[in-house]
Amino acid sequence: MWARTRDRGNCLGGSIVGYPLEKIHEEVAFIAYHFPWSHDEIMNMEHRDRKIWCEEISKINRKLNSNTQS
């Protein structure tokens, strides 16, 4: 499971060692679905930045979903 990873350095400064490639694909797909950024732009983000964007997109989706249910 942890063998297929993207190694960009240590965890300091937002880079990660041993992060599952499947999880990176999920993050990239999620961001790309909502923003017209290229694959390379998203893949070149620091892991921390990708996680922040995923969290912010999720907040927007939750807010929009709660407004449509009212």
N, C-alpha and C positions, 0 to 999 in steps of 0.2 A: 504494500500500500504506500509506504513512504519512499519507495525506491524511485518512483517517477516524480521528481521534483524540479523546481527551478531554483538553482543556487545562485544568488546574487550578492553574497556576502553574509555578514552576521546579522543578528537581529537589531543591532544598534543602528539608529538612523533610519529605521523603517524598512530595511532589507530583511530578508528571511532566509534561513537555511532549513531545508527539510519541509517546506510547505507543499502539501499534496497538489499535484498538477490538476487533478479533477476539480479541486476547490478554486484554483486560479481560473479554470475554464468557466465555472459557474459565475464567478465575479465578472469576468470579461463579458460573458453573454448577457448578464443582467444589465450591466452598464450600457453595452452596445444597443440593447433593445430600446433603451430610453434616450440615448444621446447619439448623434450622428458622428461620433468619433471613430477613427480608424482602429483596426485591430492593433496595429503597432503603437498608436498613441496610448491605448489602454494598457497593453502589455508592458509598456515602458514606464508606467506609473509605479511608484513605490507601493508596496503592499499596503502600507498604512493609508495611503491616499485612496487606493481602490476600495478598501473597507469603508472609509469615510463616505465616499460617493455612494456605495451600496446602501449604507445606513440612511443617507439623506434622501435617496430615491425611494426607499421604503417608507420614510416619514411622509413624503409627498403622496405616495399611493394610499397609505392608510387614511390620510386626511381627505383625499378625493373620494375614497370608498365610503367613508363615514358621512360625507356630504350627500352622496347619491342615495344612501339608505334612509335619509331623513325625510 
